[in-house]
Amino acid sequence: MRIVKSSNVVKAFLESGKYSDVVDFPCIEKSLRRCRKDKISTESLRLRLVRVDLPSGEPEVLVSSLTDLQAYPTALFANLYHQRRGVKEDYKVLKSRLNIENYSSVSVEAALQDLHAKLLTKNLAASAIYDAKRKIKKHKNNRFYEYKINFTFAINQLKDNVTY
């Protein structure tokens, strides 16, 4: 995941000029209190920092639990970082458009029913959009811009027909 650059550990990593390093993250005071209260370990976390240079030239710092430098070469992380967009967009649809965290009942069965209905709605919309995109490409003709299908609109059209 991406990590903010304000941490002293991250600042030191960036200043080192390295592209990958395994570092220990100490438990900060605020976390120490909470961990002690909840009886959770307060030992430092051993994590890997990876620098990815964006096309703009700005460095992005990723943090990972994959600390084996031989098994997981640094070069893998940049490609993975750039592939995350699709996953991130899917989470946004689930959280923002389908309100996946809101359930209509407190029972386990009703919560699972809500979850499955929302996932079905998303998948139906994605399937309809896939089919529509294929049809749009066939009829491109002399258009300067390509049509783009609004996923949120497609979900809203289906939402009322799939009971949550």
C-alpha positions in Angstrom: 0.0 0.0 0.0 1.0 3.6 -0.3 2.4 5.3 2.8 2.6 9.0 3.7 6.0 10.5 3.4 5.8 12.4 6.8 7.0 9.4 8.9 10.7 9.8 10.0 11.3 6.2 8.8 10.0 7.0 5.3 11.9 10.3 5.1 15.1 8.5 6.0 14.4 5.9 3.3 13.8 8.6 0.6 17.0 10.4 1.6 19.0 7.2 1.4 18.3 7.0 -2.4 17.5 3.3 -2.2 14.7 1.8 -4.1 14.0 -1.0 -1.6 14.8 -1.6 2.0 13.5 -3.6 4.9 13.0 -1.4 7.9 11.6 -1.6 11.5 8.6 0.6 12.2 8.5 1.4 16.0 5.2 1.6 17.8 4.4 5.3 18.3 3.2 6.6 21.6 -0.5 6.9 20.6 -0.4 3.3 19.4 1.5 2.1 22.5 -1.4 3.1 24.7 -4.0 1.4 22.5 -1.9 -1.7 22.1 -1.3 -2.0 25.8 -5.0 -1.5 26.6 -6.0 -4.2 24.0 -3.1 -6.5 25.1 -1.5 -6.4 21.6 2.2 -6.6 21.0 4.1 -3.3 21.0 7.2 -4.7 19.2 8.4 -2.9 16.0 7.0 -4.1 12.7 9.5 -5.3 10.1 8.3 -4.1 6.8 9.6 -3.3 3.3 9.7 0.1 1.8 9.8 0.4 -2.0 10.2 3.5 -4.0 8.3 3.8 -7.3 9.1 6.8 -9.5 5.9 8.1 -11.1 5.9 9.5 -14.7 5.9 13.0 -13.2 9.2 12.2 -11.5 7.7 12.3 -8.0 8.6 9.3 -5.9 5.8 7.2 -4.4 6.6 5.0 -1.4 4.9 1.7 -0.9 5.0 -0.4 2.2 4.8 -4.2 2.1 5.0 -7.3 4.3 6.9 -9.0 1.5 10.4 -8.6 3.0 12.2 -11.4 1.0 14.2 -9.4 -1.5 15.1 -12.4 -3.5 11.6 -13.9 -3.9 10.0 -10.5 -4.5 12.4 -8.3 -6.6 11.9 -4.5 -6.4 11.0 -4.4 -10.1 7.7 -6.3 -9.5 6.3 -3.5 -7.3 6.1 -0.7 -9.9 4.0 -2.9 -12.2 1.8 -4.0 -9.4 1.3 -0.4 -8.2 0.1 0.6 -11.7 -2.3 -2.3 -11.8 -4.0 -1.3 -8.6 -6.3 1.2 -10.3 -8.9 -1.3 -11.4 -9.1 -2.8 -7.9 -9.3 0.7 -6.3 -12.1 1.6 -8.7 -14.0 -1.6 -7.8 -13.7 -0.8 -4.1 -15.0 2.7 -4.8 -18.0 1.3 -6.6 -18.8 -1.1 -3.8 -18.4 1.5 -1.1 -19.7 4.7 -2.6 -22.2 3.6 -5.2 -23.6 0.4 -3.6 -23.0 1.3 0.1 -21.7 -2.2 0.7 -21.1 -1.3 4.4 -24.8 -0.5 5.1 -27.1 -3.4 5.7 -30.9 -3.4 6.1 -30.9 -5.9 9.0 -28.7 -7.0 11.9 -29.1 -10.8 11.4 -26.2 -12.6 9.6 -28.5 -14.1 7.0 -30.0 -10.7 6.1 -26.6 -9.0 6.0 -25.3 -11.8 3.6 -28.4 -11.4 1.5 -27.8 -7.7 1.2 -24.1 -8.3 0.3 -24.9 -10.8 -2.3 -27.6 -8.6 -3.8 -25.2 -5.7 -4.1 -22.5 -7.9 -5.7 -25.1 -9.3 -8.1 -26.1 -5.7 -9.0 -22.5 -4.7 -9.7 -21.8 -7.8 -11.7 -25.0 -7.4 -13.8 -24.1 -3.8 -14.5 -20.6 -4.8 -15.5 -21.9 -7.5 -17.8 -24.4 -5.1 -19.5 -21.7 -2.5 -19.9 -19.3 -5.0 -21.4 -21.9 -6.0 -24.0 -22.8 -2.3 -24.7 -19.1 -1.5 -25.2 -18.8 -4.2 -27.8 -21.8 -2.8 -29.7 -20.6 0.8 -29.5 -17.2 -0.2 -31.0 -18.9 -1.7 -34.0 -20.7 1.6 -34.8 -17.9 4.0 -34.3 -18.1 5.5 -37.8 -16.9 9.1 -37.9 -17.1 10.1 -34.3 -14.2 12.1 -32.9 -14.8 11.0 -29.3 -15.6 7.5 -28.2 -18.7 7.0 -26.1 -18.1 6.2 -22.5 -20.7 4.3 -20.4 -21.5 5.7 -17.0 -21.2 2.8 -14.5 -23.0 4.7 -11.7 -26.0 5.3 -14.0 -26.1 1.6 -15.0 -26.1 0.6 -11.3 -28.9 3.0 -10.6 -31.0 1.6 -13.4 -30.6 -1.9 -11.9 -30.7 -1.1 -8.2 -34.5 -0.7 -8.1 -35.0 -4.1 -9.7 -32.6 -6.1 -7.4 -33.9 -6.1 -3.9 -31.4 -5.3 -1.2 
